[in-house]
């Protein structure tokens, strides 16, 4: 099926772009792996204009109602496999839900959590390895678990786990805990359930059907340790979800899409980008929404001449 | 029979249950953080440890996969 515009992603940037597009009567399709994007992970949002205090989940519901009002055509749980520029100035997007064609594309696929990359990490994903402490911490009542990554998110995961797990091992690749929340760091250091391994990095996840152990190594003297755990929570930051764009548009060294900051144009005519996936300075929800609107207006200008 | 396995803290679980309720679908909600046997049942059924899990007459879906659920339940979205 041919669309004027396909928007990839349905976070603030993608949905805002879609609403601007349909109000301009552009035939638009939104493809996304998850409606709302990263907002789902925000327990409370306090800096979105007009909504002084709202949970990420409730904000997503508001977005959904807004999308419904404009009858946006959205395909959810859709994984993008490939974008191919065609000779007739169209783009073909291959996904696990089929292929779609468009005259223009706005990419707003945002960021996703960085996956653990050691032997066993893929095999035991969902089988003891979790990327969502908020979701899965209650499943590890009285169990021993490890948290990999000791930044703000890792510290927060440990804190949530102290309510359930028997013992929490925190792997920190730096000599001491870092991050903004000093109070939290003091709380974790004095909690008897928590054991912090500074300067250690994971090297392997072991198990049979489910996770049984984590092997890790000192990044100075090289000592290797193995601890028995049932769960491993991974909090090692996020990366732009731009894998499928590698050969299509210019990315910077972080994997962000390089855009013209005024127009949201990428290095390839007809493909625009907005929000956290781009090389803009600030990754904020309200900025992403504005960027999405900008991209849609530029795409509208582009489509007028097609 | 429809059974939803979830934890109280998981946002996708809340979304899934809200979605089913809105669509008028009756289901049994199981909080796997409360009972070891329920948790084990979910792990046995789905072969994994993440929530939510929904069991629709023996068809097990991991995560809030809106498309699949809509298709299996034959509901209008």
Interface residues (C-beta under 8 A of the other chain):
Chain A: X35 X40 X41 X56 X57 X60 X75 X76 X77 X97 X126 X127 X128 X130 X132 X134 X135 X136 X137 X138 X139 X141 X160 X164 X209 X210 X231
Chain B: X7 X8 X9 X10 X11 X12 X13 X14 X15 X32 X33 X36 X39 X43 X47 X48 X49 X50 X51 X62 X65 X66 X67 X68
